[in-house]
């Protein structure tokens, strides 16, 4: 079976005035199907640029990106949009929920783009999967921060994507609630969901099975997380 993700010698250059900024500098790594990996780095390390490429929100300047064995690094904007909708489930720090829509309606949104049959039933099952089966009709302002992030996770799951890409998913949560969200990620991963968590926090990275450290646009460390470093 091919890896879920293959990144091969990816660079990303930005022009800032008369200066060229190398945000990514020859990055290469694979993520296997069913892995739970963290990409960890401080502000300015290149992790956000890498996340945008992994999420098909941007293209590399050079190098290759294979998702499910398909080279997506040179696709058109329309093709990238289709890949994002079908293959990638996004979870963001700020939840990105629509405020006047119920939890159920928020989870249905990705299915509406593809005119999916039985969208409501699939959305209900996704909410049940994250423990919010009794909150279908609540709007975001009626939910706690942790519950809002669970709605966002259900929305990411509803299209049955190749992977979940989570950007600082606990950044707006207190530590206890953040631990609960990471426990949910681990539970979903144990069910076969490929998880990629982008974070600047070593504590969050320690809850994944693997940590890929990025600094100055390069991968400086990539290793399994020791079992003893997982907090209960």
C-alpha positions as CSV (number, residue, x, y, z in Angstrom):
1,X,0.0,0.0,0.0
2,X,1.3,3.5,-0.9
3,X,1.8,6.0,1.9
4,X,-1.0,8.4,2.5
5,X,1.4,11.3,2.0
6,X,4.7,11.5,0.2
7,X,6.6,14.8,0.2
8,X,9.7,14.8,-2.0
9,X,12.3,17.6,-1.8
10,X,9.7,20.3,-1.4
11,X,10.7,24.0,-1.4
12,X,8.6,27.1,-1.1
13,X,10.0,30.5,-2.0
14,X,8.5,33.9,-1.4
15,X,9.6,37.2,-2.8
16,X,9.6,40.0,-0.2
17,X,10.7,43.2,-1.9
18,X,14.1,42.4,-3.4
19,X,14.7,39.5,-1.0
20,X,13.9,35.8,-1.6
21,X,12.6,34.0,1.5
22,X,13.0,30.2,1.5
23,X,10.1,29.1,3.7
24,X,10.6,25.4,3.0
25,X,14.0,24.1,2.0
26,X,14.1,20.6,0.6
27,X,11.5,18.9,2.8
28,X,11.0,15.2,2.4
29,X,8.9,12.7,4.5
30,X,6.1,10.1,4.2
31,X,3.0,9.6,6.3
32,X,1.6,6.1,6.3
33,X,-2.1,5.3,6.2
34,X,-3.3,5.1,9.8
35,X,-0.5,7.2,11.3
36,X,-1.0,9.9,13.9
37,X,1.9,12.4,13.5
38,X,2.6,15.9,14.7
39,X,4.4,18.6,12.8
40,X,6.0,20.7,15.4
41,X,7.8,24.0,15.1
42,X,8.0,27.5,16.5
43,X,6.6,30.6,14.7
44,X,8.5,31.2,11.5
45,X,9.8,27.6,11.3
46,X,7.9,26.9,8.1
47,X,5.2,24.6,9.6
48,X,2.3,26.8,8.5
49,X,3.7,26.9,4.9
50,X,4.0,23.1,5.0
51,X,0.5,22.8,6.4
52,X,-0.9,24.9,3.5
53,X,0.8,22.6,1.0
54,X,-0.3,19.4,2.7
55,X,-3.9,20.8,2.8
56,X,-3.7,21.7,-0.9
57,X,-4.2,25.3,0.0
58,X,-0.9,26.2,-1.8
59,X,1.6,24.6,-4.2
60,X,5.3,24.1,-3.7
61,X,7.8,26.1,-5.7
62,X,9.5,22.9,-6.5
63,X,9.4,19.2,-5.4
64,X,6.5,16.8,-5.4
65,X,3.5,16.1,-3.1
66,X,1.7,12.8,-3.5
67,X,-1.6,12.3,-1.7
68,X,-3.0,8.7,-2.0
69,X,-0.4,8.1,-4.7
70,X,-1.6,11.0,-6.8
71,X,0.8,14.0,-7.6
72,X,-1.2,17.0,-6.4
73,X,1.6,19.5,-6.5
74,X,0.8,20.8,-10.0
75,X,-3.0,20.5,-10.1
76,X,-5.3,23.4,-11.1
77,X,-7.1,25.4,-8.5
78,X,-10.4,23.6,-9.3
79,X,-8.8,20.2,-8.9
80,X,-7.1,21.2,-5.7
81,X,-10.5,22.4,-4.4
82,X,-12.0,19.0,-5.2
83,X,-9.1,17.2,-3.4
84,X,-9.6,19.5,-0.3
85,X,-13.3,18.7,-0.2
86,X,-13.0,14.9,-0.7
87,X,-9.7,13.9,0.7
88,X,-8.8,16.2,3.6
89,X,-10.7,17.0,6.7
90,X,-9.6,20.3,8.3
91,X,-9.8,21.2,12.0
92,X,-8.7,24.7,12.9
93,X,-7.8,26.5,16.2
94,X,-10.7,28.9,15.9
95,X,-13.3,26.2,15.0
96,X,-14.5,28.1,11.9
97,X,-18.2,27.3,12.6
98,X,-21.0,29.3,11.0
99,X,-22.6,31.1,13.9
100,X,-26.3,31.0,12.8
101,X,-26.3,27.3,11.9
102,X,-26.9,24.4,14.2
103,X,-24.2,21.8,14.9
104,X,-26.0,19.5,12.5
105,X,-26.1,22.1,9.7
106,X,-22.4,23.0,10.2
107,X,-21.4,19.4,9.9
108,X,-23.5,19.0,6.7
109,X,-21.7,21.9,4.9
110,X,-18.9,19.8,3.2
111,X,-21.6,17.4,1.9
112,X,-23.6,20.2,0.3
113,X,-20.7,21.0,-2.1
114,X,-20.9,17.5,-3.5
115,X,-24.7,17.2,-3.5
116,X,-24.3,14.1,-1.3
117,X,-27.4,12.0,-0.7
118,X,-28.4,11.4,2.9
119,X,-26.3,14.3,4.1
120,X,-28.3,14.8,7.3
121,X,-28.0,11.1,8.3
122,X,-24.2,11.2,7.7
123,X,-23.9,14.4,9.7
124,X,-25.9,12.9,12.6
125,X,-23.6,9.9,12.6
126,X,-20.5,12.1,12.6
127,X,-21.8,14.1,15.6
128,X,-22.6,10.8,17.4
129,X,-19.0,9.6,16.7
130,X,-17.5,12.6,18.6
131,X,-20.0,12.3,21.5
132,X,-22.4,15.1,20.5
133,X,-25.5,13.1,19.6
134,X,-27.6,15.1,22.0
135,X,-26.5,18.5,20.6
136,X,-27.7,18.3,17.0
137,X,-29.8,21.5,17.1
138,X,-27.5,23.7,19.3
139,X,-25.9,26.7,17.7
140,X,-22.2,27.4,18.4
141,X,-22.9,30.1,21.0
142,X,-24.8,27.5,22.9
143,X,-21.8,25.1,23.1
144,X,-18.6,25.2,25.1
145,X,-15.2,25.6,23.4
146,X,-14.6,21.8,23.6
147,X,-18.0,21.0,22.1
148,X,-17.5,23.5,19.3
149,X,-14.2,21.8,18.4
150,X,-16.0,18.4,18.5
151,X,-18.5,19.8,16.0
152,X,-15.5,20.9,13.8
153,X,-14.0,17.4,14.1
154,X,-17.4,15.9,13.1
155,X,-17.4,18.2,10.1
156,X,-13.9,17.1,9.2
157,X,-14.9,13.4,9.4
158,X,-18.2,13.6,7.6
159,X,-16.7,13.2,4.0
160,X,-14.7,10.2,5.2
161,X,-11.4,11.9,4.1
162,X,-8.0,10.4,3.5
163,X,-6.7,12.3,6.5
164,X,-7.5,14.8,9.2
165,X,-5.3,17.9,9.1
166,X,-5.5,19.8,12.4
167,X,-3.9,23.2,12.8
168,X,-3.2,24.1,16.5
169,X,-6.5,22.3,17.4
170,X,-6.2,22.9,21.2
171,X,-4.9,26.5,20.9
172,X,-8.2,28.1,22.1
173,X,-8.9,25.5,24.8
174,X,-7.9,25.1,28.4
175,X,-5.5,22.3,29.1
176,X,-8.1,19.8,30.4
177,X,-10.4,20.3,27.4
178,X,-7.3,20.2,25.1
179,X,-6.4,16.8,26.6
180,X,-10.0,15.6,25.9
181,X,-9.7,16.7,22.2
182,X,-6.3,14.9,21.8
183,X,-7.9,11.8,23.4
184,X,-10.6,12.0,20.8
185,X,-8.0,12.2,18.1
186,X,-6.2,9.1,19.5
187,X,-9.5,7.3,19.6
188,X,-10.3,8.2,16.0
189,X,-6.8,7.2,15.0
190,X,-7.3,3.8,16.6
191,X,-10.3,3.4,14.3
192,X,-8.0,3.9,11.3
193,X,-8.2,7.6,10.7
194,X,-4.9,9.2,9.5
195,X,-4.2,12.2,11.7
196,X,-1.7,15.1,11.1
197,X,-1.5,17.6,13.9
198,X,0.3,20.9,13.4
199,X,1.4,22.5,16.6
200,X,4.1,24.5,18.4
201,X,3.5,22.7,21.7
202,X,5.7,19.8,22.7
203,X,3.0,18.6,25.1
204,X,0.5,18.2,22.2
205,X,3.1,16.6,20.0
206,X,3.9,14.1,22.7
207,X,0.3,12.7,22.4
208,X,0.9,11.7,18.8
209,X,2.7,8.6,17.8
210,X,5.4,10.4,15.8
211,X,6.9,13.9,15.9
212,X,8.3,15.7,12.9
213,X,10.3,18.8,14.0
214,X,10.7,21.6,11.5
215,X,13.1,24.6,11.9
216,X,14.1,27.3,9.4
217,X,12.2,25.4,6.6
218,X,14.0,22.1,7.2
219,X,13.1,18.9,9.0
220,X,15.6,18.6,11.8
221,X,14.2,15.6,13.7
222,X,11.6,12.9,12.8
223,X,11.1,10.1,15.2
224,X,8.4,8.0,17.0
225,X,7.2,9.4,20.3
226,X,8.3,7.3,23.2
227,X,5.4,5.6,24.9
228,X,6.6,6.8,28.3
229,X,6.2,10.4,27.2
230,X,2.4,10.2,26.6
231,X,0.5,11.8,29.4
232,X,-2.5,9.8,30.6
